[in-house]
């Protein structure tokens, strides 16, 4: 089970984009089948799943996300 983070989604996405150059909304990504974590907005209950895409040497090259239904 992925880690759950409770935080305002707009604020979280803004912070994520500050730290990573490539942040992509890719609903059909294979990386999202087992996300690294799920962010839950405590006010609205809306959720997004997030995964880091990394190279074989461990360097993170981008982040993919999608909303959970």
Buried (B, 14 or more C-beta within 10 A) or exposed (E): EEEEEEEBBEEBBEEBEEEBEEBEEBEEBEBBEEBBEBBBBEEEEEBBBBBBBEEEEEEEEBBBBBEEE
